[in-house]
Amino acid sequence: MSTCEHMVVADDPAARTPEGCEECLKVGARWVHLRRCLECGHIGCCDSSPLRHATAHFNETGHPVIRSFEPGEEWRWCFVDQSIG
């Protein structure tokens, strides 16, 4: 199994809001888990969270790869290729 091209070229930007989901923090909402966009550093909440901001960020920007922003987790997900790495 080969790695998707998006993951190969993905960057590793600093988190824009290391304290939590950008949009949830603005509106006072809660999240379950956090994801970091590997193109711009956006921190969004996962699809198990009520507002699903990480996926919304992909839909708005087309930035393809996120990485778990949970302590101890190293996995990445490509929205375009629907693959984990």
Stockholm file with secondary structure:
# STOCKHOLM 1.0

chainA/1-85         MSTCEHMVVADDPAARTPEGCEECLKVGARWVHLRRCLECGHIGCCDSSPLRHATAHFNETGHPVIRSFEPGEEWRWCFVDQSIG
#=GR chainA/1-85 SS CCCCHHHHHCCCCCCSCTTSCHHHHHHTCCCSCEEEETTTCCEEECTTSSSCHHHHHHHHHCCCEEEECSTTCCCEEETTTTEEC
#=GC SS_cons        CCCCHHHHHCCCCCCSCTTSCHHHHHHTCCCSCEEEETTTCCEEECTTSSSCHHHHHHHHHCCCEEEECSTTCCCEEETTTTEEC
//
